[in-house]
Amino acid sequence: MSAPESIGEFIAALERQGQLRRISEPVDPHLEVTALAEPVMKAGGPALLFERVQGADCPLAINLFGSRERMGLALNVDDLDQLGGRLKSLMEMDLPDGLWGKIRTALPKLKDLAAFAPKKVKDAPCQEVVLTGEQASLEMLPVLTCWPQDAGPFITLPQVITAHPETGKQNFGMYRMQVYDPRTTGMHWHRHKGGAAHYRAAQEKGQRLPVAVALGGPPAAVYAACAPFPEHLEETMLMGFLLGKPVKLVKAVTSDLMVPAEAEVVLEGYVDPAEPWRREGPFGDHTGFYSLADDYPVFHLTAVTHRKKFIYPTTIVGRPPMEDFYLGLATERLFLPLLQSVLPEVRDYHMPAEGVFHNLVFVAIDKQYPGHAYKVMNALWGQGQMMFAKVIVVVDAEVNVQDPVEAWWEALNHIDPQRDVLFSRGPADALDHAAQLPWLHSKMGIDGTRKWPEEGFDRPWPERIVMTPEIQAAANAKLRKWGLLGGGR
Ligand SMILES: Cc1cc2nc3c(=O)[nH]c(=O)nc-3n(C[C@H](O)[C@H](O)[C@H](O)COP(=O)(O)O)c2cc1C
């Protein structure tokens, strides 16, 4: 089996596995799709393909990524934990026998890396139909108005593609787009993000920034757009790595941007830094609250290209857990070895759904010296989008941080708040509505590890309560005989 290369392939694979539900009754993209999809997402239900959406000629797919299993299928792994392992094997380049040894081992791996570079193609499904000028319109898309107080319809699952005006390096970012009219949308890239950096570079040069927005394509591309990939690396390499082969790109019709050839639809256009920003939002957001209206750049549509028969892929966000949790989980699992390459003491980490990515991070460490937990929290606040982490809870290595109940139980038992809480300051995610200032907030690090004598704790530290294994095993056998115990405890 290989990773699906298009939304159509992904849907076919989901259907084979009984993980897709087709709905043929007509549905309304104004609030109704959310009201239908949210309970299904919350219940861990299937992907949904709405075949008849009022006002549009195309089906709408939602909740495609909404489970651990489907996210794995999208990225061609049986379990998301395998993602980290794959990346780790690529990163392991150290050999003890000097430089040559290192180079010899690295060479095949570097060759692997080259194999991930994108492939340029001439004919692309996403350009079967080309609409330019007056013909190009967003009206053909069943764009959702997700929640009652949303400022309008929003494109929610886009890959926004820009190129740095000097280096030409492309960025793929997932930034929602509020539809103002058939040819204009908001461009909600937060200031810390790749698209916003390209916008500033274009502004300095006094030129327009070409933008292309891909809808669909390889699920790996959809995922890569929301992955916090380092700025200097191109997401297309990540797509190639995840696909196990190069992602196919085609030149956009009205700009030099390279877009995923297998996309369902591509919106081409530009953002003009000389144009005043426009009110964007409110929007029912990942936090489960509305993000407030603010000013953002404006995207102008110049062309739409699409497959003859296309599907509109979308999502809704809201009170967690929603579909986006699984996109975040893929990032968490994939990036573990990268984190461990700078912080080898990290055994595992987890961002639970209710923490909405940036509000809460649990980290289990192999504690080696006094104050080690503080070193880890400070380092984390300095790693890419981890800079947004509002609360970091550090616990000892044996704690299963994938289970937030266990992590809290351990940490809350092990802290003396006055001694074990560190307050810091740093950049806030735009969605942190409680921040002291927009973009700037305080942070809390909680040292939930066992305290050592060198850390000033000279009383004995109690042990976890665990029954003697043989006695428990014998008791379990009896309980099972009496029908009081199910599976293998
Ligand atoms: C469904 C979804 C919607 C998102 N919407 C936005 C958004 O509107 N603005 C934003 O800056 N980030 C948004 N994000 C997060 C970014 O996609 C993420 O930070 C990504 O790393 C940005 O890519 P970049 O690092 O290349 O800028 C969203 C993520 C998801 C999963």
The ligand as an ORCA input file, in Angstrom:
! r2SCAN-3c Opt
* xyz 0 1
  C      -7.665     23.623     10.103
  C      -6.529     24.566     10.407
  C      -6.689     25.931     10.235
  C      -5.652     26.821     10.519
  N      -5.848     28.159     10.339
  C      -4.819     29.018     10.527
  C      -4.988     30.405     10.249
  O      -6.059     30.847      9.853
  N      -3.910     31.218     10.423
  C      -2.697     30.757     10.851
  O      -1.746     31.531     10.949
  N      -2.524     29.443     11.161
  C      -3.550     28.574     10.987
  N      -3.380     27.239     11.252
  C      -2.086     26.770     11.765
  C      -1.041     26.754     10.650
  O      -1.495     26.028      9.551
  C       0.271     26.180     11.164
  O       0.770     27.032     12.163
  C       1.308     25.947     10.072
  O       2.501     25.492     10.655
  C       1.565     27.208      9.285
  O       2.504     26.942      8.286
  P       3.811     27.817      8.142
  O       4.666     27.459      9.332
  O       4.386     27.354      6.861
  O       3.383     29.215      8.163
  C      -4.413     26.337     10.993
  C      -4.247     24.955     11.163
  C      -5.290     24.069     10.886
  C      -5.091     22.598     11.092
*
